[in-house]
Amino acid sequence: MISHLKKRWRRMAAGLVVVSTVALAQNEARSKVSETGAPEPMVVDIRIAAALQQVSAERIRANIERLVSFGTRLTISAQDPAAIGAGRGVGAAREWLESEFERYAKDCGGCLEVKTDTFTEPAADRIPQPAEITNVYAVLRGTDAENAKRIVLVTGHYDSRNSDTLDTKGDAPGANDDGSGTAVSLECARVLSKLKFPATIIFLTVAGEEQGLNGSHHFAKMAKDQGWNIEAVLNNDIVGGDRSAEQDRSVVRVFSEGLPAAATEQEIRRIRGLGGENDSTSRQLARYIFDVGRTYDAGVTPMLVFRPDRYLRGGDHYSFNQQGFAAVRFTEFREDFHHQHQNVRTEDGIEYGDLTKFVDFDYVAHVARLNAATLASLASAPASPANVHLLAKDLENDSTLTWKNSPGGSASGYEILWRATTSPEWEHVEKVGDVTRTTLKLSKDNVIFAVRAVDAQGHRSLPVVPLPER
């Protein structure tokens, strides 16, 4: 037994040495790139890199298979004690999810607060009579009193459906839609609960998505009404990498809104006047994910899609967008619609149904790593600078930006980002140190600016695009 443990520790130590060596090499390369003024990838945090190695495709597979085993997880399916005891229906799935989060909490010494958000949804088109809906989630509370008020969140929906959204009896496996996204939330909770972060992370699973985004709508409104400071929402919906010949398993799409759903008329006029249609907080989050993707080798590259969602479709990130939160959607590159919202059957040689055999579990693990790296990076970083402004009182070719210190006190300095108005990504960076005002020899008329906070370890906040100050 002792010999076995020694071997295990040697393997773990060797793995950490590899992570540290790779991280040092990557960080040295980035410091050279930064001298050119181009934005370098983030500094690799070896704790985060080591945590990503713990993401398991086999655990993800087991979780998706367990979700499928409940037969149907339709939101309006049975959730009475008999159905739960028989292991069928949305109620049984809910109970299992809660027990999984509780298991992770036990493994980390009670670091997770496991909670439920239960409410009654009134009758509607896809809900023939009032239905009880429960969101299940776990909270990894931040370690810093001030920064713990900041929240980053990952979510997937655990309900499923077949061809008929009112069919409570027929099987609806929902392996990809959205067992895969639920598995991402679970795996992020299992892996990241072993670490501590200054800010808070919420691992959420919602129901009611297929009936009309009911669960996420209720949760997002609750968060808004209670004044939660949610900085980022990562919604994973259909991230199973469907095993079709045309699938590209090297990328995952990241959808983000441009014009904010919660914008007032006055805000819309300001956005149009400044040409800020491509600079919503959700777009900044998407760009942050891209930055994370080129920093940590998750195994999949984020493909930024600058639109709220796919044609004729919607997802739970929209519920958070409606409440004014930055939220994006992760979805596989190419969906096979024969394997979504379909009864399990074979017709004319075509297999229909959202079955486990069509899911690529390695791909889901890659997506989970990208999510975990993003959550950990944001939860480790200082808060974004506050009250960022661009002086616009006089006609001049220089540009002066001002801001207030990042709340929470963990920032050690600030960086100015800018790009051409036609560029989708940040192209330049200027480190300005621990100041709250700087002037650049650049015309504000020609570029888009942003300011971000950086801590002593190199963790970066989300960037903030300045408002004009006249």
MIVOKOL-894742 format. One line per field, with one value per residue (C-alpha): residue number from 1; x, y, z. Coordinates in Angstrom, 1 decimal, padded with zeros to 4 digits. Layout:
num: [NUM/...]
east: [X/...]
north: [Y/...]
up: [Z/...]
# end
This chain:
num: [1/2/3/4/5/6/7/8/9/10/11/12/13/14/15/16/17/18/19/20/21/22/23/24/25/26/27/28/29/30/31/32/33/34/35/36/37/38/39/40/41/42/43/44/45/46/47/48/49/50/51/52/53/54/55/56/57/58/59/60/61/62/63/64/65/66/67/68/69/70/71/72/73/74/75/76/77/78/79/80/81/82/83/84/85/86/87/88/89/90/91/92/93/94/95/96/97/98/99/100/101/102/103/104/105/106/107/108/109/110/111/112/113/114/115/116/117/118/119/120/121/122/123/124/125/126/127/128/129/130/131/132/133/134/135/136/137/138/139/140/141/142/143/144/145/146/147/148/149/150/151/152/153/154/155/156/157/158/159/160/161/162/163/164/165/166/167/168/169/170/171/172/173/174/175/176/177/178/179/180/181/182/183/184/185/186/187/188/189/190/191/192/193/194/195/196/197/198/199/200/201/202/203/204/205/206/207/208/209/210/211/212/213/214/215/216/217/218/219/220/221/222/223/224/225/226/227/228/229/230/231/232/233/234/235/236/237/238/239/240/241/242/243/244/245/246/247/248/249/250/251/252/253/254/255/256/257/258/259/260/261/262/263/264/265/266/267/268/269/270/271/272/273/274/275/276/277/278/279/280/281/282/283/284/285/286/287/288/289/290/291/292/293/294/295/296/297/298/299/300/301/302/303/304/305/306/307/308/309/310/311/312/313/314/315/316/317/318/319/320/321/322/323/324/325/326/327/328/329/330/331/332/333/334/335/336/337/338/339/340/341/342/343/344/345/346/347/348/349/350/351/352/353/354/355/356/357/358/359/360/361/362/363/364/365/366/367/368/369/370/371/372/373/374/375/376/377/378/379/380/381/382/383/384/385/386/387/388/389/390/391/392/393/394/395/396/397/398/399/400/401/402/403/404/405/406/407/408/409/410/411/412/413/414/415/416/417/418/419/420/421/422/423/424/425/426/427/428/429/430/431/432/433/434/435/436/437/438/439/440/441/442/443/444/445/446/447/448/449/450/451/452/453/454/455/456/457/458/459/460/461/462/463/464/465/466/467/468/469/470]
east: [000.0/002.8/004.7/001.6/001.1/004.7/004.3/001.1/002.8/005.7/003.4/001.5/004.8/006.0/002.8/003.1/006.7/005.5/002.8/005.2/007.8/005.3/003.8/007.2/008.1/004.8/005.1/008.6/007.4/004.5/006.7/008.7/005.5/004.3/007.3/005.8/002.7/000.4/-001.8/-000.1/-002.0/-002.6/000.0/-000.5/-001.6/-000.1/-002.9/-005.4/-003.4/-003.1/-006.8/-007.6/-005.7/-008.2/-011.2/-012.2/-014.0/-014.9/-016.7/-018.5/-019.6/-020.9/-022.8/-024.4/-025.3/-026.9/-029.0/-030.2/-031.1/-034.0/-035.9/-037.3/-036.4/-039.2/-039.9/-043.6/-042.9/-043.5/-041.7/-043.9/-042.3/-043.2/-041.6/-038.5/-038.3/-038.6/-035.8/-037.8/-038.6/-037.4/-037.8/-035.5/-032.9/-033.2/-032.6/-029.6/-028.1/-028.5/-026.8/-023.9/-023.2/-023.5/-020.9/-018.5/-019.1/-018.2/-015.1/-013.8/-014.7/-018.0/-016.6/-019.7/-023.1/-025.7/-029.0/-032.2/-034.4/-038.0/-041.0/-044.3/-044.5/-048.1/-049.8/-048.6/-048.3/-045.8/-047.0/-050.7/-051.1/-049.0/-045.8/-043.2/-039.7/-036.4/-033.0/-030.1/-026.9/-023.7/-021.9/-018.1/-017.9/-014.9/-012.2/-011.9/-014.6/-015.0/-014.2/-016.6/-019.4/-018.4/-019.9/-019.0/-021.5/-021.6/-024.9/-026.5/-030.2/-031.0/-034.5/-035.0/-037.7/-038.7/-040.7/-043.7/-043.0/-046.1/-045.2/-044.6/-044.5/-042.1/-038.4/-036.4/-032.7/-031.3/-027.7/-026.4/-029.3/-028.5/-026.9/-023.6/-024.0/-025.2/-022.1/-019.9/-021.4/-020.9/-017.3/-016.4/-017.8/-015.9/-012.6/-012.7/-014.1/-010.6/-009.2/-009.9/-010.6/-011.1/-014.4/-017.4/-018.3/-021.8/-022.3/-025.9/-028.2/-031.7/-034.9/-037.7/-035.4/-037.3/-040.6/-039.6/-036.3/-038.4/-035.8/-033.1/-035.6/-036.5/-032.9/-031.7/-034.5/-033.9/-030.3/-031.2/-033.8/-031.4/-028.6/-026.2/-023.0/-022.8/-019.9/-020.1/-022.5/-021.2/-024.2/-023.4/-026.1/-025.4/-021.7/-021.6/-019.6/-022.2/-020.4/-021.3/-018.8/-019.0/-018.3/-015.3/-014.2/-011.4/-013.7/-016.7/-018.9/-019.3/-022.4/-022.7/-025.2/-024.2/-026.9/-027.8/-031.2/-031.6/-030.5/-032.8/-033.7/-031.2/-028.4/-029.3/-028.9/-025.6/-024.3/-025.3/-023.8/-020.4/-020.4/-020.4/-022.6/-019.7/-018.7/-021.4/-020.3/-021.2/-018.8/-016.0/-016.7/-016.5/-013.1/-012.0/-012.8/-010.8/-007.9/-008.3/-008.4/-005.0/-003.5/-004.6/-004.5/-008.1/-008.1/-010.8/-010.6/-013.4/-014.9/-016.5/-019.9/-021.1/-024.8/-027.0/-027.7/-028.4/-031.3/-034.7/-033.2/-032.6/-030.9/-030.6/-027.9/-030.7/-032.5/-029.4/-028.9/-032.5/-031.5/-028.4/-025.8/-022.9/-023.7/-022.6/-023.5/-021.2/-022.4/-020.7/-019.6/-022.2/-025.4/-027.2/-030.9/-031.8/-030.4/-032.3/-035.9/-036.7/-038.3/-035.9/-036.5/-035.0/-036.7/-035.4/-032.0/-031.7/-031.3/-033.3/-033.0/-030.6/-028.8/-025.6/-023.8/-023.8/-021.9/-018.1/-017.1/-013.6/-015.0/-017.3/-014.2/-012.4/-015.3/-015.4/-011.7/-012.3/-015.2/-013.2/-010.2/-012.5/-014.2/-011.0/-009.3/-012.1/-012.5/-008.8/-008.6/-009.3/-012.6/-012.8/-011.9/-014.9/-016.3/-014.1/-014.3/-012.8/-012.4/-014.3/-014.6/-012.2/-011.2/-007.8/-005.9/-004.6/-006.9/-007.2/-008.8/-009.7/-011.1/-011.5/-009.5/-010.7/-013.0/-011.6/-008.1/-006.4/-005.3/-001.6/-001.9/-003.9/-003.7/-005.2/-006.4/-007.3/-008.2/-009.3/-013.1/-013.3/-011.4/-013.2/-010.3/-008.1/-004.9/-002.7/-002.0/-000.3/000.7/000.2/000.9/-001.0/-002.6/-006.2/-005.5/-003.4/-003.1/-002.2/-001.0/-003.9/-007.0/-010.2/-011.9/-009.9/-010.0/-012.0/-010.4/-010.8/-009.2/-008.6/-007.1/-004.2/-003.0/000.6/000.3/-000.9/-004.6/-006.7/-010.1/-012.7/-012.0/-014.3/-015.0/-015.1/-018.0/-017.4/-017.1/-018.0]
north: [000.0/002.4/001.5/002.2/005.6/006.5/005.7/007.7/010.8/010.5/010.5/013.5/015.3/014.5/015.9/019.1/019.5/019.1/021.7/024.1/023.7/024.3/027.2/028.9/028.4/029.8/032.8/033.6/033.5/035.8/038.3/038.6/039.1/041.8/043.9/044.4/046.1/043.2/041.7/038.6/035.6/035.4/034.3/030.6/029.9/026.5/025.7/026.2/024.2/021.3/021.4/021.1/017.8/016.4/016.8/013.3/012.2/008.9/010.8/012.9/009.8/008.3/011.4/011.7/008.0/008.4/011.4/009.3/006.4/008.5/007.8/011.2/014.5/016.5/019.4/018.4/014.7/012.9/014.0/012.3/010.0/006.9/008.1/009.3/005.9/004.2/006.4/007.9/011.5/015.0/014.6/011.6/013.6/016.5/014.3/012.7/016.1/017.4/014.2/014.6/018.2/017.0/014.3/016.9/019.1/016.2/015.5/019.0/019.3/021.2/023.9/023.8/025.1/023.0/024.7/024.4/027.1/025.8/027.7/027.0/028.0/029.0/027.2/028.2/026.9/024.1/023.8/022.6/023.1/024.8/022.9/022.8/023.5/023.2/024.5/022.7/024.5/024.6/027.7/027.8/030.9/033.3/033.5/037.3/039.3/041.9/039.9/037.1/039.4/038.9/035.9/033.9/031.1/028.0/026.4/023.7/022.5/019.1/018.8/017.0/016.4/014.3/015.2/016.3/018.8/017.6/013.9/013.0/009.2/008.6/008.4/011.6/010.6/014.1/012.9/015.9/018.3/018.9/016.1/017.3/020.8/019.5/017.3/020.3/022.1/019.0/018.4/022.0/021.7/018.5/019.8/023.5/022.8/021.4/025.0/028.3/031.6/035.2/035.5/033.2/030.5/029.1/025.7/025.7/023.2/024.4/022.8/024.2/025.2/023.2/024.5/028.2/029.0/028.9/027.8/030.2/033.0/032.5/032.2/035.2/037.4/036.2/037.1/040.6/041.3/040.3/042.4/039.6/040.9/038.3/039.2/036.3/033.4/030.5/028.5/025.1/023.7/021.0/020.6/016.8/017.0/014.9/012.1/013.1/012.9/016.7/017.6/019.8/018.6/021.1/024.1/025.1/028.0/030.8/033.0/036.5/039.3/042.6/045.1/044.3/042.8/044.9/048.2/051.2/053.5/056.0/053.4/052.1/055.7/056.0/052.7/053.6/057.0/055.6/052.6/050.3/047.6/045.1/046.0/044.7/043.1/039.7/040.4/041.3/038.0/036.1/037.8/036.8/033.2/033.4/034.7/031.8/029.4/030.5/030.4/027.0/023.9/022.8/020.7/022.8/026.3/028.9/030.1/033.5/034.0/037.5/036.9/036.1/032.5/030.2/030.9/029.9/028.8/030.1/029.2/030.0/032.6/034.8/034.8/036.3/038.8/040.0/040.9/042.8/040.1/039.2/035.8/033.6/030.2/027.3/024.9/022.3/023.4/021.4/020.1/017.0/017.9/014.2/013.8/016.7/016.9/013.6/010.4/007.5/005.6/004.6/005.7/005.2/004.2/007.3/007.0/009.6/010.5/012.1/009.0/008.5/006.8/010.0/011.9/012.4/012.3/013.5/016.6/017.3/017.1/019.6/022.0/021.4/022.4/025.6/026.4/025.6/027.6/030.6/030.3/029.9/032.8/035.2/034.1/034.6/038.0/041.4/043.2/045.3/049.0/051.2/054.4/054.1/057.3/058.8/062.5/064.1/067.8/069.2/068.5/066.9/063.9/062.6/060.4/060.6/057.8/057.9/055.3/054.4/051.7/048.1/047.3/044.7/046.0/043.1/045.0/045.9/047.8/048.6/048.0/050.0/047.9/049.2/047.9/049.3/049.9/047.2/044.6/041.8/041.3/043.5/044.3/046.4/046.8/049.4/048.7/052.0/050.8/051.6/054.8/055.9/058.3/058.1/059.9/058.1/059.6/058.0/059.6/058.3/058.7/055.9/053.1/051.4/051.6/049.5/049.3/046.2/045.5/043.1/041.6/040.8/037.2/038.4/037.5/039.9/041.3/041.6/044.8/047.8/050.1/053.7/056.0/059.5/062.3/065.8]
up: [000.0/001.0/-002.2/-004.3/-002.6/-003.3/-006.9/-007.1/-005.5/-007.9/-010.9/-009.5/-008.9/-012.4/-013.8/-011.9/-013.1/-016.7/-016.1/-014.4/-017.2/-019.9/-018.1/-017.7/-021.3/-022.4/-020.1/-021.3/-024.9/-024.1/-022.4/-025.6/-027.6/-025.3/-026.1/-029.6/-028.2/-029.4/-026.7/-025.4/-024.1/-020.4/-017.9/-017.2/-013.7/-012.8/-010.4/-013.1/-015.6/-013.2/-012.4/-016.1/-016.2/-013.7/-016.1/-017.0/-020.2/-018.4/-015.5/-018.1/-019.9/-016.7/-015.8/-019.3/-019.2/-015.8/-017.0/-020.0/-017.6/-016.2/-019.5/-019.9/-018.1/-019.6/-017.3/-017.0/-016.6/-013.3/-010.1/-007.5/-004.9/-006.9/-010.1/-008.2/-006.5/-009.8/-011.2/-014.0/-014.9/-014.1/-010.4/-010.3/-012.3/-010.0/-006.9/-008.5/-009.5/-005.9/-004.6/-007.0/-005.9/-002.3/-003.0/-004.4/-001.4/000.9/-001.0/-000.6/003.1/002.7/000.4/-001.8/-000.7/-002.5/-003.1/-005.0/-006.6/-006.7/-008.1/-009.8/-013.5/-014.6/-017.5/-020.9/-024.5/-023.5/-019.9/-019.9/-016.2/-013.5/-013.0/-010.3/-011.6/-009.7/-010.5/-008.7/-008.1/-006.0/-004.8/-004.3/-002.1/-002.8/-000.1/-000.2/001.6/-001.1/-004.2/-003.0/-004.0/-007.6/-009.2/-012.3/-013.3/-015.6/-016.5/-018.6/-018.7/-017.4/-018.9/-022.2/-024.8/-027.8/-030.9/-028.8/-026.1/-024.2/-024.3/-020.7/-021.2/-024.2/-023.8/-024.3/-023.7/-024.1/-024.2/-026.1/-025.5/-022.9/-020.9/-022.3/-020.9/-017.6/-017.5/-018.1/-015.0/-012.9/-014.0/-013.5/-010.0/-009.2/-010.4/-009.3/-005.9/-005.0/-005.4/-003.7/-005.5/-004.4/-006.3/-006.1/-008.7/-009.2/-010.9/-012.1/-013.7/-014.8/-015.9/-018.1/-021.0/-023.6/-022.3/-022.7/-020.8/-017.6/-015.1/-016.3/-016.5/-012.8/-011.7/-013.6/-012.3/-008.8/-009.1/-010.5/-007.9/-005.1/-006.5/-007.3/-009.0/-011.8/-014.0/-016.5/-017.4/-019.5/-020.9/-022.4/-024.6/-027.1/-026.6/-027.2/-030.5/-032.4/-034.2/-037.7/-040.5/-041.1/-037.4/-036.6/-033.2/-033.0/-032.3/-030.2/-031.1/-028.6/-029.3/-027.8/-028.2/-029.7/-028.8/-025.2/-024.7/-021.5/-023.1/-022.6/-025.4/-024.3/-024.1/-027.6/-028.9/-027.2/-028.5/-032.1/-031.8/-030.6/-033.0/-030.0/-031.4/-031.1/-027.6/-025.3/-022.0/-023.6/-026.5/-024.0/-022.3/-025.6/-026.3/-022.8/-023.6/-026.8/-024.7/-022.3/-025.2/-026.6/-023.1/-021.8/-024.0/-023.5/-026.7/-028.4/-029.9/-029.2/-032.4/-031.7/-033.4/-033.1/-032.9/-029.9/-031.0/-034.0/-036.4/-035.1/-031.7/-028.3/-025.0/-021.3/-021.7/-023.2/-019.8/-018.2/-021.1/-020.5/-016.9/-018.0/-017.3/-019.6/-020.9/-023.8/-025.3/-026.1/-028.8/-031.0/-034.5/-036.5/-035.1/-036.4/-036.2/-036.5/-033.0/-031.4/-030.3/-032.0/-030.9/-031.0/-034.2/-037.6/-040.8/-044.3/-042.9/-040.8/-037.0/-035.0/-031.3/-028.9/-027.9/-025.9/-028.8/-030.8/-028.1/-028.3/-024.6/-025.3/-027.0/-024.0/-021.8/-024.0/-023.7/-019.9/-019.7/-021.6/-019.3/-016.2/-017.3/-018.0/-014.7/-012.8/-014.6/-013.9/-010.3/-009.8/-011.4/-009.9/-010.5/-013.6/-013.2/-012.4/-014.0/-017.1/-019.2/-022.4/-022.3/-025.2/-024.1/-026.7/-030.4/-030.1/-031.6/-028.2/-026.1/-022.3/-020.3/-016.7/-014.3/-010.7/-009.0/-009.3/-006.4/-004.0/-003.8/-005.7/-008.8/-009.0/-012.3/-015.4/-019.2/-022.1/-025.0/-028.4/-031.9/-035.2/-035.4/-038.0/-036.0/-034.0/-031.6/-029.4/-031.4/-029.1/-025.4/-023.3/-019.7/-017.7/-014.2/-011.0/-012.2/-012.9/-015.8/-018.9/-022.3/-025.5/-028.7/-030.6/-032.0/-030.3/-033.6/-035.2/-032.6/-029.9/-026.4/-023.2/-019.8/-017.7/-014.3/-013.7/-010.4/-009.3/-010.7/-014.1/-013.8/-016.0/-015.4/-018.1/-020.1/-019.9/-022.9/-021.7/-021.9/-023.3/-020.7/-022.0]
# end
